Amino acid sequence: MLLLTSWKGRPLSPEQSNRMMQVWGKIEAAMAENPNVERLCWYITSDGSGGVTVTKSADADAANAFELETSLALSEFLEFESKVVLDLDTAMGPILKAMEHING
């Protein structure tokens, strides 16, 4: 399962920024030890206001647990939105079926 998570930074004081980085470091360490979750990419906007990640999870339970843990730990500092995404190989079959429905 692939999850696209976008985040947007909340206004933070310097103290909150430091605390966020400490919490984030703990989440990163936990992710490195979790065999059920792997980050495929991580991008941050050039102005530092937000970014996106794509993570690959072993299954829906692992994905949901990781996303819940992350969003609860960091929601004071960041706004999150996560969506399940498909790679093109996985999506192509349903896309072609949809086109069959549309075109009769």
LOGUVEX-680043 format. One record per atom (N, C-alpha, C, CB): residue in one letter; atom name; x negated, y, z negated. Coordinates in steps of 0.05 Angstrom, whole numbers, always signed. Glycine has a CB too. Layout:
BEGIN
{'A','CA',{X,Y,Z}} ...
***
This chain:
BEGIN
{'M','N',{-17,-23,+0}} {'M','CA',{+0,+0,+0}} {'M','C',{-18,+25,+0}} {'M','CB',{+19,+0,-24}} {'L','N',{-11,+44,+17}} {'L','CA',{-26,+69,+19}} {'L','C',{-9,+91,+8}} {'L','CB',{-34,+75,+48}} {'L','N',{-21,+108,-9}} {'L','CA',{-8,+131,-20}} {'L','C',{-23,+156,-13}} {'L','CB',{-5,+129,-51}} {'L','N',{-8,+176,-2}} {'L','CA',{-19,+202,+3}} {'L','C',{-10,+220,-21}} {'L','CB',{-9,+214,+30}} {'T','N',{-29,+231,-35}} {'T','CA',{-22,+249,-57}} {'T','C',{-33,+276,-51}} {'T','CB',{-33,+238,-84}} {'S','N',{-16,+296,-52}} {'S','CA',{-25,+324,-49}} {'S','C',{-23,+337,-76}} {'S','CB',{-9,+339,-27}} {'W','N',{-40,+356,-81}} {'W','CA',{-39,+371,-106}} {'W','C',{-43,+400,-101}} {'W','CB',{-59,+360,-126}} {'K','N',{-32,+416,-119}} {'K','CA',{-35,+445,-118}} {'K','C',{-42,+453,-146}} {'K','CB',{-8,+459,-108}} {'G','N',{-62,+470,-148}} {'G','CA',{-71,+479,-174}} {'G','C',{-52,+499,-187}} {'G','CB',{-98,+492,-172}} {'R','N',{-49,+497,-214}} {'R','CA',{-34,+516,-229}} {'R','C',{-54,+538,-239}} {'R','CB',{-19,+502,-254}} {'P','N',{-44,+562,-245}} {'P','CA',{-63,+582,-256}} {'P','C',{-74,+572,-283}} {'P','CB',{-48,+609,-260}} {'L','N',{-100,+573,-285}} {'L','CA',{-113,+562,-309}} {'L','C',{-133,+582,-321}} {'L','CB',{-128,+536,-303}} {'S','N',{-135,+581,-347}} {'S','CA',{-156,+597,-361}} {'S','C',{-182,+581,-358}} {'S','CB',{-149,+601,-391}} {'P','N',{-204,+594,-363}} {'P','CA',{-230,+579,-362}} {'P','C',{-230,+555,-381}} {'P','CB',{-253,+597,-369}} {'E','N',{-218,+557,-404}} {'E','CA',{-217,+535,-423}} {'E','C',{-200,+512,-411}} {'E','CB',{-205,+544,-450}} {'Q','N',{-177,+518,-399}} {'Q','CA',{-161,+498,-387}} {'Q','C',{-176,+484,-363}} {'Q','CB',{-134,+510,-377}} {'S','N',{-190,+500,-348}} {'S','CA',{-206,+489,-326}} {'S','C',{-226,+469,-336}} {'S','CB',{-220,+511,-310}} {'N','N',{-240,+476,-358}} {'N','CA',{-259,+457,-369}} {'N','C',{-246,+432,-380}} {'N','CB',{-275,+471,-392}} {'R','N',{-223,+435,-393}} {'R','CA',{-209,+412,-403}} {'R','C',{-199,+394,-380}} {'R','CB',{-185,+420,-421}} {'M','N',{-189,+407,-359}} {'M','CA',{-180,+391,-335}} {'M','C',{-203,+375,-324}} {'M','CB',{-169,+410,-314}} {'M','N',{-227,+386,-322}} {'M','CA',{-249,+371,-311}} {'M','C',{-257,+347,-330}} {'M','CB',{-274,+390,-308}} {'Q','N',{-254,+351,-356}} {'Q','CA',{-259,+328,-374}} {'Q','C',{-239,+306,-370}} {'Q','CB',{-259,+338,-403}} {'V','N',{-213,+313,-368}} {'V','CA',{-192,+294,-364}} {'V','C',{-196,+280,-337}} {'V','CB',{-164,+307,-365}} {'W','N',{-202,+296,-317}} {'W','CA',{-206,+285,-290}} {'W','C',{-229,+265,-289}} {'W','CB',{-211,+308,-270}} {'G','N',{-250,+271,-304}} {'G','CA',{-273,+253,-306}} {'G','C',{-265,+226,-317}} {'G','CB',{-295,+265,-322}} {'K','N',{-248,+227,-338}} {'K','CA',{-239,+202,-350}} {'K','C',{-222,+186,-330}} {'K','CB',{-222,+207,-375}} {'I','N',{-205,+200,-314}} {'I','CA',{-189,+186,-294}} {'I','C',{-207,+174,-273}} {'I','CB',{-168,+206,-281}} {'E','N',{-227,+188,-264}} {'E','CA',{-245,+178,-244}} {'E','C',{-260,+153,-254}} {'E','CB',{-266,+199,-236}} {'A','N',{-268,+153,-279}} {'A','CA',{-282,+130,-291}} {'A','C',{-263,+106,-292}} {'A','CB',{-292,+136,-319}} {'A','N',{-238,+111,-300}} {'A','CA',{-218,+89,-301}} {'A','C',{-213,+78,-273}} {'A','CB',{-192,+99,-313}} {'M','N',{-211,+96,-253}} {'M','CA',{-206,+87,-226}} {'M','C',{-229,+69,-215}} {'M','CB',{-202,+111,-207}} {'A','N',{-254,+77,-222}} {'A','CA',{-277,+62,-213}} {'A','C',{-277,+33,-225}} {'A','CB',{-303,+76,-221}} {'E','N',{-265,+30,-248}} {'E','CA',{-263,+4,-260}} {'E','C',{-239,-12,-252}} {'E','CB',{-264,+7,-290}} {'N','N',{-220,+0,-238}} {'N','CA',{-195,-13,-231}} {'N','C',{-197,-26,-204}} {'N','CB',{-172,+8,-231}} {'P','N',{-197,-53,-203}} {'P','CA',{-200,-66,-177}} {'P','C',{-175,-64,-159}} {'P','CB',{-207,-95,-181}} {'N','N',{-153,-54,-170}} {'N','CA',{-127,-53,-156}} {'N','C',{-123,-27,-141}} {'N','CB',{-105,-58,-174}} {'V','N',{-141,-8,-145}} {'V','CA',{-138,+19,-133}} {'V','C',{-164,+28,-121}} {'V','CB',{-128,+40,-153}} {'E','N',{-163,+38,-96}} {'E','CA',{-188,+47,-82}} {'E','C',{-181,+73,-68}} {'E','CB',{-199,+26,-62}} {'R','N',{-197,+94,-72}} {'R','CA',{-193,+119,-58}} {'R','C',{-205,+116,-30}} {'R','CB',{-205,+143,-73}} {'L','N',{-190,+122,-9}} {'L','CA',{-200,+121,+18}} {'L','C',{-211,+148,+27}} {'L','CB',{-178,+111,+37}} {'C','N',{-198,+169,+18}} {'C','CA',{-208,+196,+25}} {'C','C',{-199,+216,+4}} {'C','CB',{-198,+204,+53}} {'W','N',{-213,+238,+4}} {'W','CA',{-207,+259,-16}} {'W','C',{-216,+285,-3}} {'W','CB',{-222,+254,-43}} {'Y','N',{-197,+303,+1}} {'Y','CA',{-203,+329,+13}} {'Y','C',{-192,+351,-5}} {'Y','CB',{-191,+332,+42}} {'I','N',{-207,+373,-6}} {'I','CA',{-199,+396,-21}} {'I','C',{-198,+420,-2}} {'I','CB',{-218,+402,-46}} {'T','N',{-179,+438,-6}} {'T','CA',{-177,+461,+12}} {'T','C',{-200,+479,+7}} {'T','CB',{-150,+476,+7}} {'S','N',{-208,+494,+28}} {'S','CA',{-232,+511,+26}} {'S','C',{-228,+533,+6}} {'S','CB',{-238,+522,+53}} {'D','N',{-204,+540,-1}} {'D','CA',{-200,+561,-21}} {'D','C',{-197,+549,-49}} {'D','CB',{-175,+578,-15}} {'G','N',{-198,+523,-52}} {'G','CA',{-197,+510,-78}} {'G','C',{-170,+508,-91}} {'G','CB',{-215,+524,-96}} {'S','N',{-149,+515,-76}} {'S','CA',{-122,+517,-87}} {'S','C',{-108,+490,-88}} {'S','CB',{-105,+536,-72}} {'G','N',{-118,+470,-74}} {'G','CA',{-105,+444,-72}} {'G','C',{-121,+424,-56}} {'G','CB',{-77,+447,-60}} {'G','N',{-108,+402,-51}} {'G','CA',{-121,+381,-35}} {'G','C',{-104,+357,-31}} {'G','CB',{-147,+374,-48}} {'V','N',{-116,+336,-19}} {'V','CA',{-102,+311,-14}} {'V','C',{-120,+288,-19}} {'V','CB',{-90,+311,+14}} {'T','N',{-109,+265,-26}} {'T','CA',{-124,+240,-27}} {'T','C',{-106,+219,-15}} {'T','CB',{-131,+233,-57}} {'V','N',{-119,+198,-5}} {'V','CA',{-105,+174,+3}} {'V','C',{-118,+151,-13}} {'V','CB',{-107,+169,+35}} {'T','N',{-101,+137,-27}} {'T','CA',{-110,+114,-42}} {'T','C',{-97,+89,-32}} {'T','CB',{-105,+117,-72}} {'K','N',{-112,+67,-34}} {'K','CA',{-102,+41,-26}} {'K','C',{-99,+25,-51}} {'K','CB',{-122,+26,-6}} {'S','N',{-75,+13,-54}} {'S','CA',{-69,-2,-78}} {'S','C',{-62,-31,-71}} {'S','CB',{-45,+10,-94}} {'A','N',{-68,-49,-89}} {'A','CA',{-63,-77,-85}} {'A','C',{-34,-83,-80}} {'A','CB',{-73,-94,-108}} {'D','N',{-16,-68,-94}} {'D','CA',{+12,-73,-92}} {'D','C',{+27,-48,-103}} {'D','CB',{+21,-99,-108}} {'A','N',{+53,-49,-101}} {'A','CA',{+70,-26,-110}} {'A','C',{+66,-21,-140}} {'A','CB',{+99,-31,-104}} {'D','N',{+65,-42,-156}} {'D','CA',{+61,-38,-185}} {'D','C',{+35,-23,-191}} {'D','CB',{+63,-64,-200}} {'A','N',{+14,-31,-179}} {'A','CA',{-12,-19,-183}} {'A','C',{-12,+11,-174}} {'A','CB',{-35,-34,-169}} {'A','N',{+1,+16,-151}} {'A','CA',{+3,+43,-141}} {'A','C',{+19,+60,-160}} {'A','CB',{+16,+43,-113}} {'N','N',{+42,+51,-169}} {'N','CA',{+59,+66,-186}} {'N','C',{+45,+72,-213}} {'N','CB',{+85,+52,-191}} {'A','N',{+32,+51,-224}} {'A','CA',{+18,+55,-250}} {'A','C',{-4,+76,-247}} {'A','CB',{+7,+28,-259}} {'F','N',{-20,+74,-226}} {'F','CA',{-42,+94,-223}} {'F','C',{-31,+122,-219}} {'F','CB',{-59,+86,-199}} {'E','N',{-11,+125,-202}} {'E','CA',{+1,+152,-197}} {'E','C',{+13,+163,-222}} {'E','CB',{+21,+150,-175}} {'L','N',{+27,+147,-238}} {'L','CA',{+40,+157,-262}} {'L','C',{+18,+165,-282}} {'L','CB',{+58,+135,-275}} {'E','N',{-2,+148,-286}} {'E','CA',{-24,+155,-305}} {'E','C',{-37,+181,-297}} {'E','CB',{-44,+132,-305}} {'T','N',{-43,+184,-271}} {'T','CA',{-57,+208,-262}} {'T','C',{-39,+233,-265}} {'T','CB',{-65,+205,-233}} {'S','N',{-14,+231,-256}} {'S','CA',{+3,+255,-257}} {'S','C',{+9,+263,-286}} {'S','CB',{+29,+250,-242}} {'L','N',{+13,+244,-304}} {'L','CA',{+18,+251,-332}} {'L','C',{-6,+264,-345}} {'L','CB',{+27,+226,-348}} {'A','N',{-30,+254,-339}} {'A','CA',{-54,+264,-351}} {'A','C',{-61,+292,-340}} {'A','CB',{-77,+245,-346}} {'L','N',{-55,+298,-315}} {'L','CA',{-64,+323,-303}} {'L','C',{-41,+342,-297}} {'L','CB',{-78,+316,-277}} {'S','N',{-16,+336,-304}} {'S','CA',{+6,+354,-296}} {'S','C',{+5,+381,-309}} {'S','CB',{+32,+340,-303}} {'E','N',{-9,+384,-331}} {'E','CA',{-13,+410,-343}} {'E','C',{-29,+429,-325}} {'E','CB',{-27,+408,-371}} {'F','N',{-46,+417,-308}} {'F','CA',{-65,+432,-292}} {'F','C',{-57,+433,-262}} {'F','CB',{-92,+420,-295}} {'L','N',{-44,+412,-253}} {'L','CA',{-39,+409,-224}} {'L','C',{-10,+400,-219}} {'L','CB',{-59,+388,-212}} {'E','N',{+1,+408,-196}} {'E','CA',{+27,+398,-187}} {'E','C',{+21,+376,-166}} {'E','CB',{+44,+421,-174}} {'F','N',{+34,+354,-169}} {'F','CA',{+29,+331,-151}} {'F','C',{+54,+324,-135}} {'F','CB',{+21,+306,-168}} {'E','N',{+48,+313,-111}} {'E','CA',{+69,+301,-94}} {'E','C',{+56,+277,-81}} {'E','CB',{+81,+321,-73}} {'S','N',{+68,+254,-84}} {'S','CA',{+58,+229,-72}} {'S','C',{+78,+216,-54}} {'S','CB',{+49,+209,-94}} {'K','N',{+69,+205,-32}} {'K','CA',{+86,+191,-13}} {'K','C',{+71,+166,-3}} {'K','CB',{+93,+210,+10}} {'V','N',{+87,+145,+1}} {'V','CA',{+76,+122,+14}} {'V','C',{+72,+129,+43}} {'V','CB',{+95,+97,+11}} {'V','N',{+48,+121,+54}} {'V','CA',{+42,+126,+82}} {'V','C',{+34,+99,+95}} {'V','CB',{+19,+147,+85}} {'L','N',{+36,+99,+121}} {'L','CA',{+30,+75,+137}} {'L','C',{+8,+81,+157}} {'L','CB',{+55,+64,+152}} {'D','N',{-10,+61,+161}} {'D','CA',{-29,+65,+182}} {'D','C',{-15,+60,+209}} {'D','CB',{-54,+45,+179}} {'L','N',{-27,+68,+231}} {'L','CA',{-13,+66,+256}} {'L','C',{-6,+38,+264}} {'L','CB',{-30,+79,+278}} {'D','N',{-24,+19,+258}} {'D','CA',{-18,-9,+265}} {'D','C',{+7,-19,+251}} {'D','CB',{-42,-27,+257}} {'T','N',{+10,-12,+226}} {'T','CA',{+34,-20,+211}} {'T','C',{+59,-5,+220}} {'T','CB',{+30,-15,+181}} {'A','N',{+56,+20,+227}} {'A','CA',{+79,+36,+235}} {'A','C',{+88,+31,+264}} {'A','CB',{+72,+65,+232}} {'M','N',{+71,+22,+281}} {'M','CA',{+78,+20,+309}} {'M','C',{+102,+2,+315}} {'M','CB',{+54,+10,+326}} {'G','N',{+104,-21,+302}} {'G','CA',{+127,-39,+306}} {'G','C',{+154,-25,+299}} {'G','CB',{+124,-64,+289}} {'P','N',{+156,-13,+275}} {'P','CA',{+181,+1,+269}} {'P','C',{+186,+25,+287}} {'P','CB',{+180,+11,+240}} {'I','N',{+165,+39,+296}} {'I','CA',{+169,+61,+314}} {'I','C',{+181,+51,+341}} {'I','CB',{+142,+76,+319}} {'L','N',{+170,+30,+351}} {'L','CA',{+181,+19,+376}} {'L','C',{+209,+9,+373}} {'L','CB',{+163,-4,+386}} {'K','N',{+216,-4,+350}} {'K','CA',{+243,-12,+345}} {'K','C',{+262,+12,+344}} {'K','CB',{+245,-29,+319}} {'A','N',{+253,+33,+331}} {'A','CA',{+270,+57,+330}} {'A','C',{+275,+69,+358}} {'A','CB',{+256,+78,+312}} {'M','N',{+254,+68,+374}} {'M','CA',{+257,+78,+402}} {'M','C',{+277,+61,+417}} {'M','CB',{+230,+78,+416}} {'E','N',{+278,+34,+412}} {'E','CA',{+298,+17,+424}} {'E','C',{+326,+25,+416}} {'E','CB',{+293,-12,+416}} {'H','N',{+330,+32,+391}} {'H','CA',{+356,+40,+381}} {'H','C',{+364,+67,+394}} {'H','CB',{+355,+43,+351}} {'I','N',{+345,+85,+396}} {'I','CA',{+351,+111,+407}} {'I','C',{+358,+109,+437}} {'I','CB',{+327,+130,+404}} {'N','N',{+343,+92,+451}} {'N','CA',{+346,+90,+481}} {'N','C',{+366,+69,+489}} {'N','CB',{+319,+84,+493}} {'G','N',{+378,+56,+470}} {'G','CA',{+399,+36,+477}} {'G','C',{+387,+11,+484}} {'G','CB',{+417,+46,+498}} 
***
